[in-house]
């Protein structure tokens, strides 16, 4: 099956990664349409040795394509996704549709069976960039021992906030060495040589929206019975999110069995040696498709509980790669 595909937000961080993943995976495309706002219209982007011109979203006819990837944020998703979904299947990367009970929120290794509901609205939601690797690592363990509760701390790179925040980290780092006064435009505090325990806006309960998303999405994707508490932190790293998670099971667990099951689970790669450097850091996860799991150990403070360290490229598995894998699953299940 060769099909026409569109990418809305093709010039942004995630849009460009989707182009890269489609090329690397040799995705069956007859024609690729790159779409963005009028200010990016006319830009040239390479795909498979061909120069493609970016089209203005306002002028694009979605009936030309079988699948449209949306990688342009919630405002665009709210305005355009339903219009596009009248003519094609939309895979949306923003947070806009994730809580909608009629729209499947899918991580293919975890709950691809939910894709049968795509026909409800012709839209599939892509999960949050730190939730995706989290559920990829937890799903095989939940199947094995039934997860009761998780305590999650995320250490999220600046690329999760977009291209301009990445530039801010680079600029501030340079200014720091030049002894200049640091200006913060995209973060609430200095990000260079600092960490900020705050992602997205605050809610009445004292949590941030990012922390609430972790709870809501893990429950929707994995199991609504799992209890969750989380803290989401922005760190001065360009790409890849890291997650420390404490997992309490319903029954007795075995570390050897956990290592074995994670080593053979789709999308997971265990790198866990109890020695200097025997674990994965954000730098090593960059540009890799796998979700890396390290520091697997028993929590000695209470029974049936373990600790894990998870690292994944947030622009790939946390966004673009997962979106493309959703498209592959739709094709495999003949749901396109």
TATASUL-V701179 format. One record per residue. RES is the residue in one letter. OMEGA is omega in degrees with one decimal (NA if undefined). Layout:
<<RES | OMEGA> <RES | OMEGA>>
This chain:
<<X | 175.9> <X | -173.9> <X | 173.2> <X | -176.6> <X | 173.7> <X | 172.4> <X | 176.8> <X | -174.0> <X | -173.1> <X | -176.7> <X | -178.8> <X | 179.5> <X | -174.5> <X | 178.2> <X | 179.4> <X | 177.7> <X | 177.7> <X | 177.8> <X | -179.1> <X | -178.6> <X | 179.0> <X | 179.9> <X | -178.4> <X | -177.1> <X | -177.7> <X | -178.2> <X | -174.2> <X | -176.1> <X | 171.5> <X | 176.3> <X | 179.0> <X | 178.0> <X | 178.9> <X | -171.7> <X | 178.0> <X | 179.1> <X | -175.9> <X | -177.7> <X | 176.7> <X | -177.8> <X | -178.3> <X | 176.2> <X | 179.2> <X | 176.7> <X | -179.6> <X | 172.4> <X | -179.0> <X | 178.0> <X | 176.8> <X | 176.8> <X | -179.4> <X | 179.7> <X | 180.0> <X | -177.8> <X | 177.5> <X | -179.4> <X | -177.4> <X | -173.3> <X | -172.9> <X | 177.4> <X | -174.7> <X | 178.2> <X | 178.0> <X | -172.5> <X | 177.4> <X | -178.6> <X | 174.9> <X | 173.6> <X | 175.1> <X | -179.3> <X | -173.1> <X | 176.0> <X | -172.6> <X | -176.5> <X | 178.8> <X | 179.4> <X | -179.2> <X | -174.9> <X | -167.8> <X | -170.8> <X | -180.0> <X | 178.2> <X | -179.8> <X | -175.7> <X | 173.3> <X | -173.8> <X | -175.7> <X | 173.7> <X | -179.8> <X | 170.4> <X | -171.3> <X | -175.8> <X | -175.9> <X | 179.5> <X | -166.9> <X | -174.4> <X | -169.5> <X | -176.5> <X | -178.5> <X | -176.7> <X | -179.4> <X | -177.5> <X | -179.3> <X | 175.9> <X | -163.0> <X | 165.4> <X | -167.2> <X | 179.8> <X | -171.0> <X | -172.6> <X | -178.5> <X | 178.1> <X | 179.5> <X | -177.7> <X | 177.2> <X | -179.9> <X | -177.8> <X | -175.8> <X | 177.0> <X | -175.0> <X | -174.6> <X | 179.5> <X | 170.9> <X | 178.7> <X | 174.7> <X | -174.2> <X | 179.3> <X | -172.5> <X | 173.7> <X | 177.5> <X | -176.5> <X | 179.4> <X | 179.5> <X | -177.4> <X | 175.8> <X | -180.0> <X | -174.9> <X | -175.0> <X | -179.2> <X | 179.8> <X | 178.1> <X | 178.0> <X | -174.8> <X | -170.4> <X | -175.1> <X | -178.6> <X | -179.4> <X | -175.0> <X | 173.2> <X | 173.4> <X | -171.6> <X | 169.3> <X | 179.6> <X | 177.4> <X | -165.9> <X | -178.2> <X | -176.1> <X | 179.5> <X | 175.8> <X | 179.6> <X | 177.9> <X | -174.5> <X | -178.0> <X | 175.3> <X | 175.0> <X | 178.7> <X | 179.6> <X | 177.6> <X | -179.2> <X | 179.6> <X | -179.4> <X | 179.9> <X | 179.1> <X | -178.5> <X | 177.6> <X | 179.9> <X | 177.7> <X | -179.0> <X | 178.9> <X | 176.8> <X | -176.1> <X | 178.1> <X | 176.4> <X | -178.1> <X | -173.6> <X | 178.2> <X | -176.0> <X | 177.7> <X | 173.6> <X | 179.1> <X | 179.1> <X | 178.8> <X | -176.8> <X | 169.5> <X | -173.4> <X | -177.0> <X | -171.8> <X | 173.8> <X | -176.6> <X | -172.1> <X | -178.8> <X | 175.9> <X | -177.5> <X | -177.4> <X | 178.2> <X | 175.2> <X | 174.2> <X | 179.3> <X | 179.2> <X | 178.8> <X | 177.9> <X | 178.1> <X | 179.4> <X | 179.5> <X | -175.0> <X | -173.7> <X | 177.5> <X | 179.6> <X | -178.4> <X | -175.7> <X | -169.2> <X | -176.9> <X | -176.4> <X | -178.5> <X | -177.8> <X | 175.7> <X | -173.7> <X | 166.1> <X | -175.9> <X | 173.1> <X | -177.8> <X | -171.7> <X | 175.7> <X | -178.1> <X | -176.0> <X | 178.1> <X | -175.9> <X | -175.8> <X | 177.5> <X | 175.7> <X | 176.0> <X | -177.5> <X | 170.4> <X | -178.1> <X | 176.1> <X | -172.1> <X | 177.2> <X | -178.2> <X | 175.7> <X | -176.4> <X | -179.1> <X | -178.1> <X | -177.3> <X | -175.2> <X | -178.9> <X | 178.8> <X | 178.5> <X | 178.1> <X | -178.4> <X | -177.0> <X | 179.7> <X | -179.8> <X | -176.5> <X | -178.7> <X | -178.2> <X | 176.8> <X | -176.6> <X | 171.1> <X | -179.5> <X | 171.8> <X | -168.8> <X | 175.2> <X | -176.4> <X | 179.2> <X | 179.8> <X | 177.0> <X | -177.8> <X | -175.3> <X | -178.4> <X | 177.1> <X | -176.7> <X | -177.8> <X | -177.5> <X | -179.0> <X | -176.9> <X | -179.2> <X | 176.9> <X | -178.5> <X | -173.3> <X | 166.9> <X | -175.5> <X | 179.9> <X | -178.5> <X | 174.4> <X | 179.1> <X | -177.2> <X | 179.3> <X | 169.4> <X | -175.9> <X | -175.8> <X | 176.6> <X | -174.8> <X | 172.4> <X | -173.6> <X | 178.5> <X | 172.3> <X | 177.0> <X | 172.0> <X | -175.4> <X | 178.2> <X | -178.6> <X | 176.2> <X | -174.7> <X | 178.6> <X | 179.2> <X | -177.9> <X | 179.2> <X | -176.9> <X | -170.8> <X | -177.3> <X | -179.7> <X | 179.1> <X | 179.8> <X | 178.0> <X | 173.8> <X | 178.9> <X | 178.4> <X | 179.2> <X | 177.9> <X | 179.9> <X | -177.8> <X | -178.3> <X | -179.1> <X | -177.3> <X | -179.6> <X | NA>>
